[in-house]
Amino acid sequence: MSTLNDQHYIDKILQGETNAFAVLVDRYKDMIFSLALKMVKNREEAEEVAQDTFIKIYNSLSKFKGDSKFSTWSYKIAYNTCLDRLKKNKKEENNISIDEFSAHLIKTMDNALSALEDKERKQTIQNCLNLLPGEDNIILTLFYFDDQSLEEIGKIMNISANNAKVKLFRSRQKLAVILKKQLEPEILEYYDRAR
């Protein structure tokens, strides 16, 4: 999925070969749908958001200057499309108090997660991520699962890389609180006694 390769198809589309857009859709449909699903938390709406995103990408293709990777540019359009959908639906987000967070809690969480089987750990983390408000879920997913850099996340979310770093830190704190509440108390007690 090199930028150069994407640029080849972008050039073809801009020269009138509209069928070449199918290649870009095929490359990025899973990424964009996953992002939309994490933000709007509804499969049907996520599908609509993904479709709207590709329409916007197609209509804005001439504005892509190659300053960033095509995937980053596409993600940004998807992210903004999701925000528009969320505003339209006026969905309220759950807010978790950061006051419940502590360094000891993160250490305990790491130990407790290490005790879980890998598959269970991934499922537990995914379930907990889904309990987070949209922006926190997205930033953690972009950083840890989609391997986006802080700079790329900043471009996608229209914030500075430093702001992305702060938001990532706060999102980790919120995730730690949710993990604490979700994991079985006896696992936590076991590791608390062991330290």
TORTI-733911 format. One record per residue (C-alpha): y negated, z, x. Coordinates in steps of 0.25 Angstrom, whole numbers, plus 5000, padded with zeros to 4 digits. Layout:
BEGIN
py = Y pz = Z px = X
...
//
This chain:
BEGIN
py = 5000 pz = 5000 px = 5000
py = 4990 pz = 4997 px = 5011
py = 4975 pz = 4995 px = 5007
py = 4976 pz = 4981 px = 5014
py = 4988 pz = 4977 px = 5005
py = 4980 pz = 4982 px = 4992
py = 4968 pz = 4974 px = 4997
py = 4976 pz = 4962 px = 4997
py = 4979 pz = 4963 px = 4982
py = 4965 pz = 4968 px = 4979
py = 4960 pz = 4955 px = 4985
py = 4970 pz = 4947 px = 4977
py = 4965 pz = 4953 px = 4964
py = 4951 pz = 4951 px = 4968
py = 4954 pz = 4936 px = 4970
py = 4959 pz = 4935 px = 4956
py = 4974 pz = 4938 px = 4958
py = 4974 pz = 4949 px = 4948
py = 4990 pz = 4950 px = 4948
py = 4988 pz = 4957 px = 4962
py = 4983 pz = 4969 px = 4955
py = 4997 pz = 4972 px = 4950
py = 5001 pz = 4975 px = 4965
py = 4990 pz = 4986 px = 4966
py = 4994 pz = 4992 px = 4952
py = 5008 pz = 4993 px = 4957
py = 5004 pz = 4999 px = 4970
py = 4995 pz = 5010 px = 4964
py = 5000 pz = 5012 px = 4949
py = 5009 pz = 5024 px = 4953
py = 4998 pz = 5031 px = 4961
py = 4987 pz = 5029 px = 4950
py = 4996 pz = 5033 px = 4939
py = 5000 pz = 5046 px = 4946
py = 4986 pz = 5049 px = 4948
py = 4982 pz = 5046 px = 4934
py = 4994 pz = 5055 px = 4929
py = 4990 pz = 5066 px = 4937
py = 4976 pz = 5066 px = 4932
py = 4978 pz = 5063 px = 4917
py = 4991 pz = 5070 px = 4916
py = 4996 pz = 5060 px = 4905
py = 5005 pz = 5048 px = 4908
py = 4999 pz = 5039 px = 4897
py = 4985 pz = 5042 px = 4902
py = 4989 pz = 5040 px = 4916
py = 4994 pz = 5027 px = 4913
py = 4981 pz = 5023 px = 4906
py = 4973 pz = 5028 px = 4918
py = 4982 pz = 5021 px = 4928
py = 4979 pz = 5008 px = 4920
py = 4964 pz = 5010 px = 4919
py = 4964 pz = 5013 px = 4934
py = 4971 pz = 5000 px = 4937
py = 4961 pz = 4992 px = 4928
py = 4949 pz = 4999 px = 4935
py = 4955 pz = 4996 px = 4949
py = 4957 pz = 4981 px = 4945
py = 4943 pz = 4980 px = 4939
py = 4937 pz = 4987 px = 4952
py = 4945 pz = 4980 px = 4962
py = 4933 pz = 4972 px = 4967
py = 4927 pz = 4986 px = 4970
py = 4938 pz = 4990 px = 4980
py = 4932 pz = 4989 px = 4994
py = 4943 pz = 4995 px = 5002
py = 4935 pz = 5007 px = 5006
py = 4947 pz = 5016 px = 5003
py = 4962 pz = 5012 px = 5000
py = 4965 pz = 5005 px = 4987
py = 4974 pz = 5016 px = 4983
py = 4962 pz = 5026 px = 4985
py = 4953 pz = 5017 px = 4977
py = 4963 pz = 5016 px = 4966
py = 4965 pz = 5031 px = 4965
py = 4951 pz = 5033 px = 4964
py = 4950 pz = 5024 px = 4952
py = 4962 pz = 5030 px = 4946
py = 4956 pz = 5044 px = 4948
py = 4943 pz = 5041 px = 4941
py = 4951 pz = 5034 px = 4930
py = 4959 pz = 5047 px = 4928
py = 4946 pz = 5055 px = 4928
py = 4940 pz = 5046 px = 4918
py = 4952 pz = 5048 px = 4909
py = 4952 pz = 5063 px = 4911
py = 4937 pz = 5064 px = 4907
py = 4940 pz = 5055 px = 4895
py = 4951 pz = 5064 px = 4890
py = 4943 pz = 5077 px = 4894
py = 4956 pz = 5084 px = 4899
py = 4954 pz = 5098 px = 4904
py = 4960 pz = 5102 px = 4917
py = 4966 pz = 5115 px = 4920
py = 4959 pz = 5123 px = 4931
py = 4966 pz = 5133 px = 4940
py = 4959 pz = 5144 px = 4946
py = 4958 pz = 5142 px = 4961
py = 4956 pz = 5157 px = 4962
py = 4971 pz = 5159 px = 4961
py = 4973 pz = 5151 px = 4974
py = 4976 pz = 5158 px = 4987
py = 4981 pz = 5154 px = 5001
py = 4993 pz = 5164 px = 4999
py = 4996 pz = 5156 px = 4986
py = 4997 pz = 5143 px = 4993
py = 5006 pz = 5149 px = 5003
py = 5015 pz = 5155 px = 4992
py = 5015 pz = 5141 px = 4985
py = 5019 pz = 5134 px = 4997
py = 5031 pz = 5143 px = 5000
py = 5035 pz = 5143 px = 4985
py = 5035 pz = 5127 px = 4985
py = 5043 pz = 5127 px = 4997
py = 5054 pz = 5134 px = 4990
py = 5055 pz = 5123 px = 4979
py = 5063 pz = 5111 px = 4981
py = 5055 pz = 5099 px = 4985
py = 5057 pz = 5092 px = 4972
py = 5053 pz = 5104 px = 4964
py = 5041 pz = 5107 px = 4973
py = 5036 pz = 5093 px = 4970
py = 5038 pz = 5094 px = 4955
py = 5032 pz = 5108 px = 4955
py = 5020 pz = 5103 px = 4963
py = 5019 pz = 5091 px = 4954
py = 5019 pz = 5100 px = 4941
py = 5009 pz = 5109 px = 4947
py = 5000 pz = 5097 px = 4951
py = 5000 pz = 5092 px = 4936
py = 4995 pz = 5106 px = 4932
py = 4982 pz = 5104 px = 4940
py = 4970 pz = 5097 px = 4935
py = 4969 pz = 5082 px = 4937
py = 4960 pz = 5082 px = 4950
py = 4968 pz = 5093 px = 4957
py = 4981 pz = 5086 px = 4954
py = 4975 pz = 5072 px = 4959
py = 4970 pz = 5077 px = 4972
py = 4983 pz = 5084 px = 4976
py = 4991 pz = 5072 px = 4972
py = 4982 pz = 5063 px = 4979
py = 4983 pz = 5071 px = 4992
py = 4997 pz = 5076 px = 4992
py = 5005 pz = 5065 px = 4984
py = 4997 pz = 5053 px = 4986
py = 4993 pz = 5056 px = 5001
py = 4978 pz = 5053 px = 4998
py = 4968 pz = 5058 px = 5009
py = 4957 pz = 5067 px = 5005
py = 4947 pz = 5056 px = 5008
py = 4955 pz = 5047 px = 4998
py = 4956 pz = 5058 px = 4988
py = 4941 pz = 5059 px = 4989
py = 4939 pz = 5044 px = 4986
py = 4949 pz = 5044 px = 4975
py = 4942 pz = 5057 px = 4968
py = 4928 pz = 5052 px = 4972
py = 4926 pz = 5065 px = 4980
py = 4924 pz = 5068 px = 4995
py = 4936 pz = 5070 px = 5004
py = 4931 pz = 5084 px = 5006
py = 4930 pz = 5087 px = 4991
py = 4944 pz = 5081 px = 4990
py = 4949 pz = 5091 px = 5000
py = 4942 pz = 5103 px = 4992
py = 4948 pz = 5098 px = 4979
py = 4962 pz = 5096 px = 4986
py = 4961 pz = 5111 px = 4991
py = 4957 pz = 5116 px = 4977
py = 4968 pz = 5107 px = 4970
py = 4979 pz = 5113 px = 4980
py = 4974 pz = 5127 px = 4976
py = 4975 pz = 5124 px = 4961
py = 4989 pz = 5118 px = 4964
py = 4993 pz = 5131 px = 4971
py = 4989 pz = 5139 px = 4959
py = 4998 pz = 5131 px = 4950
py = 5009 pz = 5131 px = 4959
py = 5009 pz = 5146 px = 4960
py = 5009 pz = 5147 px = 4944
py = 5020 pz = 5136 px = 4943
py = 5030 pz = 5141 px = 4954
py = 5040 pz = 5152 px = 4950
py = 5035 pz = 5166 px = 4953
py = 5047 pz = 5170 px = 4960
py = 5046 pz = 5159 px = 4971
py = 5032 pz = 5164 px = 4973
py = 5036 pz = 5178 px = 4974
py = 5047 pz = 5175 px = 4984
py = 5037 pz = 5168 px = 4993
py = 5027 pz = 5179 px = 4991
py = 5037 pz = 5189 px = 4996
py = 5042 pz = 5181 px = 5007
py = 5028 pz = 5179 px = 5014
//
